[in-house]
Amino acid sequence: MEDVTMVQLDGETPQKRRSVVQSVTRAFDVLNQLRDAAMPMSVQEIAQSCGLDRTVVHRLLRSLLQQSMVVEERGLFRLGPASILLADRYLDDLSVRRLALPYMVELQAKDIAGRPWTATLSIAVGDVSAVIERIWTPQTPLDLVLSAGDSFPVDTTATGRSMLAYYPPEQLVETIGVERSEALGPVLEGVRTANGIGMSKGEAVPGVEAIAAVILSRRQVPVASLSVSGVDLGDQMSPTSPLASRLRRAAGAIQQMIP
């Protein structure tokens, strides 16, 4: 019999409660833990990190192994190949990625050519900003080239800040908490004043600067963010810089095409 827990979502009455399958939630807790881990993990380490009983984690891992969502090597577990297939299918279906790619190629050819910078497209996933596409130049150091799927705390990145600025207050607090919301308030107000331009100066990756423009839906909901990052962006780190203007125009053109 499925292990089902009843939860009440924010703003819902008891009559509108939705059931959540606890085993599925726990399986994703395990997958998320493995996603964030720097090294493969043992059953005990996963259980401690997730706050679950070791026996429960062992059963979950057996099920995930059967679906190739995890792999086991000498008693240690890491994400498996099936996770790539799911992620790739999601990216293939993501219209903003297809729409943004020509503008990213243009950024590479006209605005960051000859510079050690990277153009990235990111989306917000819970409390992180995740890279879904990137283009770099031959001058960009390889250790600064992000991979699709790389993620950072959403409030530390230029892309994340450009999107957070357009969250309703209650969603902002739900995403990053009251304390971080209050601390970031002036920064997000600056993003809105700059018509969607966010910046970071080493908060996400030490020594790396970034400037980003939010891509909004027709309902003014943040869909993604287009950015340029690198070492020493210099006078481009301004809402009125030529690069900021280029990013803002590209983001505006992309959002006009979003269904």
VMD Tcl script that draws the C-alpha trace (Angstrom):
set ca {
  {0.00 0.00 0.00}
  {1.31 3.46 -0.93}
  {2.59 5.63 1.93}
  {0.43 8.74 1.59}
  {0.63 11.92 3.66}
  {-1.95 14.68 3.51}
  {-0.54 18.20 3.29}
  {-2.21 21.58 3.03}
  {-0.77 23.92 0.43}
  {-0.47 27.65 1.15}
  {-3.76 29.45 0.75}
  {-5.83 26.29 0.45}
  {-8.79 25.36 2.58}
  {-8.92 21.93 4.24}
  {-11.45 20.89 1.58}
  {-8.88 21.56 -1.15}
  {-6.05 19.56 0.37}
  {-4.05 17.44 -2.02}
  {-2.47 14.10 -1.16}
  {1.25 13.61 -1.57}
  {2.82 10.17 -1.92}
  {5.46 10.21 0.79}
  {7.65 7.57 -0.83}
  {7.91 9.68 -4.00}
  {8.80 12.77 -1.98}
  {11.47 10.82 -0.13}
  {12.86 9.41 -3.37}
  {13.31 12.95 -4.67}
  {14.95 13.94 -1.38}
  {17.49 11.20 -2.04}
  {17.99 12.26 -5.67}
  {18.42 15.90 -4.69}
  {20.97 14.93 -2.08}
  {22.98 12.96 -4.62}
  {22.69 15.87 -7.08}
  {24.27 18.27 -4.58}
  {26.92 15.85 -3.30}
  {30.50 16.35 -4.45}
  {31.26 12.63 -4.09}
  {29.29 9.36 -4.24}
  {27.53 8.64 -0.96}
  {26.88 5.60 1.21}
  {23.42 4.58 2.39}
  {24.24 5.82 5.87}
  {25.44 9.21 4.60}
  {22.30 9.66 2.51}
  {20.08 8.65 5.43}
  {21.76 11.14 7.75}
  {21.64 13.96 5.21}
  {17.96 13.37 4.39}
  {16.89 12.66 7.96}
  {15.50 9.25 6.99}
  {15.80 5.77 8.41}
  {18.61 3.74 6.84}
  {16.22 0.92 5.91}
  {13.90 3.35 4.12}
  {16.80 4.81 2.14}
  {18.01 1.33 1.21}
  {14.57 0.44 -0.22}
  {14.38 3.69 -2.13}
  {17.83 3.16 -3.62}
  {16.88 -0.37 -4.75}
  {13.91 1.07 -6.62}
  {15.94 3.90 -8.12}
  {18.63 1.44 -9.21}
  {16.06 -0.55 -11.17}
  {15.14 2.59 -13.11}
  {18.80 3.66 -13.61}
  {18.12 6.87 -11.73}
  {21.11 6.01 -9.51}
  {24.14 3.76 -9.93}
  {26.10 1.89 -7.27}
  {29.85 1.50 -7.16}
  {31.39 -0.44 -4.26}
  {28.56 0.45 -1.92}
  {28.47 4.13 -2.88}
  {25.70 5.79 -4.87}
  {25.52 8.63 -7.38}
  {23.01 9.83 -9.97}
  {22.45 7.47 -12.88}
  {22.08 7.89 -16.64}
  {18.26 8.02 -16.60}
  {18.47 11.41 -14.89}
  {20.24 12.76 -17.99}
  {17.48 11.51 -20.27}
  {14.82 13.27 -18.21}
  {16.80 16.52 -18.07}
  {17.56 16.45 -21.80}
  {13.90 15.92 -22.66}
  {12.91 18.86 -20.46}
  {15.52 21.09 -22.11}
  {14.43 20.02 -25.58}
  {10.84 20.98 -24.75}
  {11.82 24.34 -23.23}
  {10.85 26.94 -25.81}
  {12.80 29.79 -24.21}
  {16.03 27.87 -24.78}
  {15.38 27.52 -28.51}
  {14.30 31.15 -28.78}
  {17.30 32.48 -26.88}
  {20.04 30.56 -28.66}
  {20.29 32.83 -31.76}
  {20.62 35.87 -29.50}
  {23.33 34.14 -27.49}
  {25.23 33.39 -30.69}
  {24.92 37.05 -31.64}
  {26.21 38.09 -28.21}
  {29.22 35.85 -28.72}
  {29.94 37.27 -32.18}
  {29.37 40.95 -31.49}
  {29.65 41.69 -27.78}
  {31.98 39.23 -26.10}
  {34.21 38.23 -29.03}
  {37.84 38.24 -28.00}
  {36.98 38.50 -24.29}
  {37.21 35.79 -21.61}
  {33.47 35.88 -20.95}
  {30.53 33.48 -21.16}
  {26.91 34.06 -22.21}
  {24.44 31.94 -20.26}
  {20.72 31.30 -20.09}
  {19.37 30.29 -16.70}
  {16.05 29.45 -15.08}
  {14.98 29.50 -11.45}
  {14.36 26.08 -9.89}
  {13.19 26.56 -6.33}
  {15.93 28.40 -4.48}
  {18.63 27.97 -7.13}
  {19.41 29.50 -10.50}
  {20.22 26.70 -12.96}
  {22.14 27.04 -16.24}
  {20.26 25.58 -19.23}
  {22.45 26.91 -22.07}
  {25.85 28.59 -22.42}
  {28.19 29.89 -25.11}
  {31.76 30.98 -24.51}
  {34.72 32.37 -26.41}
  {38.12 30.76 -27.08}
  {39.60 33.22 -24.57}
  {37.40 32.00 -21.71}
  {39.33 29.89 -19.16}
  {37.90 26.39 -19.09}
  {37.39 26.49 -15.32}
  {34.99 29.41 -15.84}
  {32.86 27.64 -18.46}
  {29.64 26.57 -16.76}
  {27.88 23.34 -17.65}
  {24.18 22.91 -18.32}
  {22.68 21.98 -14.98}
  {25.15 23.96 -12.86}
  {23.23 25.75 -10.14}
  {23.85 28.44 -7.55}
  {21.79 29.99 -4.73}
  {19.28 32.12 -6.61}
  {19.85 35.24 -4.52}
  {23.62 35.28 -5.19}
  {23.56 35.34 -8.99}
  {22.85 38.12 -11.46}
  {20.38 35.84 -13.25}
  {18.64 34.89 -10.03}
  {18.36 38.46 -8.82}
  {16.93 39.63 -12.13}
  {14.17 37.00 -11.77}
  {13.56 37.39 -8.03}
  {12.86 41.09 -8.54}
  {9.60 40.15 -10.27}
  {8.40 37.63 -7.70}
  {5.35 38.57 -5.62}
  {6.45 39.31 -2.01}
  {4.97 36.09 -0.63}
  {6.70 33.97 -3.29}
  {10.00 35.70 -2.61}
  {9.77 34.90 1.10}
  {8.75 31.31 0.37}
  {11.75 30.91 -1.93}
  {14.61 32.46 0.05}
  {13.16 33.18 3.49}
  {12.28 36.34 5.38}
  {15.80 37.33 6.39}
  {17.34 36.97 2.94}
  {14.32 38.67 1.34}
  {14.72 41.71 3.57}
  {18.48 41.88 3.02}
  {18.06 41.65 -0.75}
  {15.20 44.16 -0.91}
  {17.26 47.19 -2.01}
  {19.07 45.10 -4.63}
  {15.82 43.86 -6.14}
  {14.38 47.37 -6.16}
  {17.46 48.40 -8.14}
  {16.78 45.58 -10.64}
  {13.24 46.83 -11.20}
  {14.45 50.42 -11.56}
  {16.95 49.20 -14.17}
  {14.18 47.45 -16.13}
  {15.26 43.93 -15.26}
  {19.05 44.21 -15.11}
  {20.65 42.23 -12.28}
  {24.30 42.10 -11.29}
  {26.59 40.08 -9.06}
  {30.21 40.68 -8.13}
  {31.68 37.44 -6.87}
  {28.77 36.40 -4.64}
  {28.04 33.22 -6.62}
  {31.57 32.41 -7.84}
  {34.46 34.26 -6.17}
  {36.17 36.63 -8.57}
  {33.52 36.30 -11.28}
  {31.25 39.20 -12.21}
  {27.98 38.89 -14.07}
  {25.28 41.09 -15.54}
  {21.88 39.69 -16.56}
  {18.53 40.67 -18.06}
  {15.29 38.99 -17.05}
  {13.03 37.39 -19.66}
  {9.38 37.83 -18.68}
  {6.22 36.16 -19.90}
  {3.32 38.21 -21.24}
  {1.93 38.14 -17.71}
  {5.21 39.63 -16.42}
  {6.23 36.36 -14.77}
  {9.99 35.64 -14.90}
  {10.69 32.77 -17.28}
  {14.48 32.88 -17.59}
  {17.44 35.24 -17.53}
  {20.16 35.97 -20.09}
  {23.58 36.91 -18.74}
  {27.22 37.56 -19.50}
  {29.79 36.60 -16.87}
  {33.54 36.55 -16.53}
  {36.55 38.04 -14.84}
  {36.64 41.84 -14.82}
  {33.67 43.02 -16.84}
  {34.88 46.51 -16.01}
  {32.66 49.41 -17.02}
  {30.08 46.97 -18.44}
  {28.91 46.34 -14.85}
  {26.31 49.09 -14.99}
  {22.60 49.14 -15.87}
  {23.38 51.81 -18.45}
  {26.36 50.08 -20.09}
  {26.29 48.99 -23.76}
  {26.29 45.34 -22.66}
  {23.34 45.90 -20.33}
  {21.44 47.57 -23.17}
  {22.22 44.68 -25.50}
  {21.07 42.12 -22.93}
  {17.90 44.07 -22.24}
  {17.04 44.28 -25.95}
  {17.73 40.58 -26.48}
  {15.59 39.63 -23.48}
  {12.79 41.84 -24.74}
  {12.90 40.28 -28.18}
  {12.86 36.76 -26.74}
  {9.91 37.42 -24.47}
  {7.88 38.75 -27.40}
  {8.15 35.30 -28.98}
  {7.30 33.24 -25.91}
  {3.93 31.51 -26.43}
}
mol new
graphics top color blue
foreach p $ca { graphics top sphere $p radius 0.5 }
foreach p [lrange $ca 0 end-1] q [lrange $ca 1 end] { graphics top cylinder $p $q radius 0.2 }
display resetview
